[in-house]
Amino acid sequence: MNSYMLGVIIGAIATGAVVGAVPAIAGAVKGKIGLAIGGFFACLAASLLLGMILSIPVCAVFMYLIFRDPKSDEQGLTDNQEQEKEQ
């Protein structure tokens, strides 16, 4: 392995770790440790595959999953169930 390829791999790991730190910290603060760890490693893997082109959208998906309001999801389910009962 030449030094250029080694530099590319180390750079991809470094950028993946920096981008992956965002959902890791946010998930830890919100108490969603599973999503935090998953987001970190998913960003690392995405950065190794396609760099920041894939790593940033993966980070955005995990940030959405961390900050979404599960109460609104449950409310939507109960509203749909009530509508089905009425029909």
HELIX and SHEET records of a PDB file:
HELIX    1   1 SER A    3  LYS A   30  1                                  28    
HELIX    2   2 ILE A   33  LEU A   50  1                                  18    
HELIX    3   3 MET A   52  PHE A   67  1                                  16    
HELIX    4   4 PRO A   70  GLU A   86  1                                  17    
END                                                                             
